[in-house]
């Protein structure tokens, strides 16, 4: 049976980019739903500014790991929860691999960037016209009109996704996720 599945996978290797596109569409859909949820929770006060949660405003490691933003209990728990949700297929599938982990981490990175951007676009208190450093003080570092985090994590996420979908050189078959 395993040989038959391997043969099917080899024959459909040309579909890997279609699968990648479907995965990206799913990530955008998830991000849209989560952005809508966060808009309902946070309203106009981004980065959990008005939520009853703990905050660490000043710490030397915040610049390095958090882009200079405050660390909040809300974000620690929601980021951890979503990381667990994205890793659920590892436990369902039962065969974790480095390629699958790369795909999951890349998907998670891209999800957070799209979700964050959609929070601004869909939020009635913001909109795209207010997506500027002056109106979004919690994103402290900007380049080319977007937060540096967007560029960093889109590139890292896309790189991880590419690695997870590329073919092996020996057989021409896709690397197994």
C-alpha positions in Angstrom: 0.0 0.0 0.0 2.8 2.4 0.9 4.4 1.8 -2.6 1.1 2.6 -4.2 0.8 5.9 -2.3 4.4 6.8 -3.2 3.6 6.1 -6.9 0.5 8.4 -6.7 2.6 11.1 -5.0 5.3 10.8 -7.7 2.7 11.0 -10.6 1.0 14.1 -9.0 4.3 16.0 -8.3 3.3 18.6 -10.9 0.4 19.5 -8.7 2.6 20.6 -5.8 2.4 24.3 -6.7 -1.4 24.0 -7.0 -1.4 22.5 -3.5 0.8 25.4 -2.4 -1.6 27.9 -3.9 -4.6 26.2 -2.1 -2.7 26.3 1.1 -2.0 30.0 0.7 -5.7 30.6 0.0 -6.5 28.7 3.2 -4.0 30.8 5.2 -5.6 34.0 3.8 -9.1 32.7 4.8 -7.9 31.8 8.3 -6.2 35.2 8.6 -9.4 37.0 7.5 -11.5 35.2 10.2 -8.9 35.8 12.9 -8.6 39.5 12.0 -12.3 39.8 12.3 -12.2 38.1 15.7 -9.4 40.4 16.9 -11.2 43.5 15.7 -14.2 42.4 17.8 -11.9 41.9 20.8 -9.6 44.9 20.5 -11.7 47.4 18.7 -9.8 50.6 17.8 -7.2 50.0 20.5 -4.5 47.9 18.7 -1.9 45.7 20.4 -4.3 44.9 23.3 -4.0 48.5 24.6 -7.3 48.5 26.4 -7.5 44.8 27.3 -7.3 43.6 30.9 -4.0 41.8 30.5 -0.5 42.1 31.9 2.1 44.1 30.0 5.8 44.4 30.0 6.6 47.7 28.4 10.4 47.9 28.9 12.9 45.1 28.7 16.1 44.8 26.6 14.9 41.7 24.9 11.7 43.3 23.6 13.5 45.0 20.8 15.2 41.8 19.7 12.3 39.4 19.9 9.2 41.5 19.8 10.1 44.4 17.5 10.1 46.8 20.4 6.4 46.3 21.1 5.2 45.6 24.7 4.8 42.0 25.6 1.2 41.3 26.7 -0.5 38.3 28.2 -3.0 38.4 25.4 -0.4 38.1 22.7 1.7 35.4 24.6 -1.4 33.2 24.9 -2.9 33.9 21.5 0.5 33.4 19.7 1.0 30.1 21.6 -2.5 28.9 20.9 -2.1 29.5 17.2 1.3 27.8 17.1 -0.4 24.8 18.6 -3.3 24.9 16.2 -1.0 25.1 13.2 1.0 22.1 14.5 -2.1 20.0 14.9 -1.5 18.2 11.6 1.8 16.9 12.9 -0.1 15.0 15.6 -2.9 14.0 13.3 -0.6 12.8 10.5 1.7 11.1 13.0 4.9 11.4 10.9 6.5 14.7 11.6 9.3 15.7 9.2 11.6 18.7 8.8 9.8 19.5 5.6 6.4 19.5 7.3 7.7 21.6 10.1 9.1 24.1 7.6 5.7 24.2 5.9 3.9 24.7 9.2 6.3 27.4 10.5 6.2 29.2 7.1 2.4 29.0 7.1 2.2 30.4 10.6 4.6 33.3 9.8 2.6 34.3 6.7 -0.7 33.9 8.6 0.4 36.4 11.3 1.5 39.0 8.7 -1.7 38.7 6.6 -3.8 38.7 9.8 -2.1 41.8 11.1 -2.5 43.7 7.9 -6.1 42.6 7.5 -6.7 43.9 11.1 -5.9 47.4 9.8 -7.8 47.1 6.4 -11.0 45.6 7.9 -11.1 47.6 11.1 -13.6 50.4 10.9 -11.4 52.5 13.2 -8.5 52.3 10.9 -8.7 51.4 7.2 -5.8 51.4 4.8 -5.4 55.2 4.8 -4.4 55.0 8.5 -1.8 52.3 8.0 1.1 54.6 8.7 3.8 54.9 11.3 2.0 57.9 12.8 -1.2 56.0 13.3 0.3 52.7 14.3 2.8 53.4 17.1 3.1 49.8 18.2 4.8 49.0 15.0 8.0 50.9 15.7 10.1 50.1 12.7 8.9 50.7 9.1 10.5 50.2 5.7 8.9 50.9 2.3 5.6 51.8 3.9 5.2 48.6 5.9 6.4 47.4 9.3 9.8 45.7 9.1 8.2 42.6 10.7 6.1 42.2 7.6 9.1 42.1 5.3 11.1 39.9 7.6 8.5 37.3 8.3 7.0 37.2 4.7 10.5 36.5 3.4 11.3 33.9 6.1 7.8 32.3 5.7 8.0 32.2 1.9 11.5 30.7 2.2 10.3 28.0 4.5 7.3 27.3 2.3 9.5 27.1 -0.8 11.8 24.6 0.9 8.8 22.5 1.9 7.4 22.3 -1.6 10.6 22.0 -3.7 11.5 18.8 -5.5 14.5 16.6 -4.8 17.3 16.7 -7.3 17.8 12.9 -7.5 14.3 11.7 -8.4 12.4 14.8 -9.4 9.8 13.8 -6.9 8.6 16.3 -4.3 10.2 16.2 -0.9 7.8 14.4 1.4 6.1 16.7 3.9 
